[in-house]
Amino acid sequence: MRDLAIQATHHPGELARITNALSLAGVNIKSIAALSFGNQALIRIIPDDIDAARGALRDGNIRFEEKELVTVLLENQAGEVTGVAAKLADAGLNLEALYVVGLAGDMVELAFAVDDVKKAKKILE
């Protein structure tokens, strides 16, 4: 699983411009996170088709960074995220993003963007 991080200006229509480029290429968004700070915004997207998403953004002249994600399945209860975050921190890994990518019963699937995916996968096995 991979995500796309897009730095944008914080003004009306920017998210629509980005998501429209993806939708015109038939890309479905599996998960999205966005925030603004001052006049800047950061939008992180997990598309269902990374190749089509890359092409759509490039065709729309939308700059992005791509990252491999690490996924974990946890019980949906207090303290579970703390355990994973502590393991990553103890290993000296920096967390860049966190997504909820699935919910089923009492389980939750999370996807983490970290600065060393290989190391994170080993730690979270």
N, C-alpha and C positions, 0 to 999 in steps of 0.2 A: 504494500500500500504506500502511496506517495501523496504528498500535498504540494500545493503551489502557494507561495507567499507573494502577495502583490502590494507594493507600496503605492498609495494613491493620495490625491489631494482630498481634503475633507470638504466636499461641497455637494449640493443636491445633484443626483443623477449618476454619480460615479459608480456606485454599486450596480445600478441598472445597466450602465454601459458595459461593465465587466461580465455580469451574468448574461446579458443579451448575446455577447460574443460567444459565450459557451453554449447557450441554448440554440443559436443558429447552426451550430455544428453538431447538435444532437447530444450534447454532453449533459448528463444528469449530475447534480451535486449531491454527493453522499453525506457530506458534513461541511459546515462553514462556520467560521469564527471571524468577527470583525470588531475593531475598536478604533477610536480616534483619539488623537492627542494634538491639541492646537489645531493647526490647519493641515495636519497630515492624518492619514488613515492607514491601517494595516488590515488586509483581508487575506485570510488563509482558507483555502478550499481543498477538499478531497473530492476529486472528480471520479465518476465511474469508469471513464476511459481516459487515461493519462495522455496517450498519444494524440487523441482528438483534441483534448484540452490544450495541450502545448501548441498545436497547430492553430487553434482558434485564437488563442491569446497572441501568438506571433502575427497572425493575419490582421488582428485588430491593433497592432502596435502597442500591446500592453505588456510591459516588462514584468518578469516574475523570476523568482528563485524556486527551485524544486528541491524537495527533501524526501528521503526515504523515512518511513515511520515504523515505529515498533509498537505492536499491539499486544495487549494483555487482557485476559478475561478474569474478572474479579467478582466476588460476591458484592451485591449492592447493599453495603452496610457501612456504618461509620468506621473510619480508620483505615479502610482498604487503600485509598489513594495515598494516605500518609505513609503506609508501608512501602509502596512503590517509590514514592518521591524520596523517602529516606535512603532506600537502596541506591537510587541514582545519585543522590548527593554524596553518600559515603564513598561511591566509586569516582567522585570528582566530575560527574557528568552534569552538564548544564542543560536545563529544560528550556526549550524554545516555544513549544506549543503543546496543548493537550486537547483532545477531542473526545466526545462521547460518540462512538460509531455504532453502538448497538445496545439494546435493552431487551432482555427476555427473562420473564419470571423474576427470580431474585439474583440474576447475573447482569453485569454491565461490561461491555467491551470498550476499552479505551485505546486510543492511538496517541503515542507520544512522539514529538519531534525533539531530538536531542543532538548534541554536538558530536557524538560518536556512536553511531547506530550499532556497529559490530559489538562494541563493548556492552552496550545496553542490552542487546539480545542475549548475550552470554549471562549477564547478571540476572535477567528476568526469566530465564528458562526454568 
